Amino acid sequence: MGKGRESGLYAPVKRWLEAKGFEVKGEVGPADVMAMPPDGGDPVLIELKTGFTLSLVQQGIARLAVSDAVYLAVPKPKKGRKAVAADVALCRRLGLGLIHVRAGDGFVEVLCDPGPYVPRKSARKKGRLLREFARRVGDPNDGGATRHGIVTSYRQDALRCARYLAETGPERGAVIARAAGVPAATRIMRDDHYGWFRRVERGVYDLSEAGRRGLADWGDA
């Protein structure tokens, strides 16, 4: 991943900039590519790397001291969309642009342009966090995982159902919902994500052996 391989990105990037009217020169000071716009505005600086790395991001951040128009350019990767989306999100958060250069024909694809970062809030994700916070009883995780895993409000509801069954034996979901204070008791036992319940008959559930072990493991949750 030396300069020789990075230089293979230079020609396609230079052609792309010159097609937009920029005057382009390579290796100007610390910048891999420097381009002056036809209107005489701030220079565009582009850092070239054979892959998206922390070192490349650090170089891009350093160039922001010179210009607000800084791009990172890498070959178009084979990694999946989720990984590429994460790269784009990071660049946007830092105010950097991101360019992919396609192998073979040197096609330049701009995934994002430099600019101030304005995070887009997700009402759905916020609502999910607020609901989980409100439903969870106490603070069972101490800011991290327990020895068995994270205690969620869903697991706490399942544990309340399991404790009730351990004391009473088989019971209808509607009865458990009222007695244990778990409105979704029937659905939780029917879906049985943890393997703690077994269906005795329609609408009636009992505790499985895995459920008894679960109560022993999660007794303090």
Secondary structure, DSSP 8 states (H G I E B T S, - for coil): --HHHHGGGHHHHHHHHHHTT-EEEEEETTEEEEEE-TT--S-EEEEE-SS--HHHHHHHHHHTTT-SEEEEEEE---S-HHHHHHHHHHHHHHT-EEEEE-TTT--EEEEE----------HHHHHHHHHHHHHS-S-TTTTS--SS----HHHHHHHHHHHHHHHH-SEEHHHHHHHHT-TTHHHHHHH-TTS-EEEEETTEEEE-HHHHHHHHHSTT-
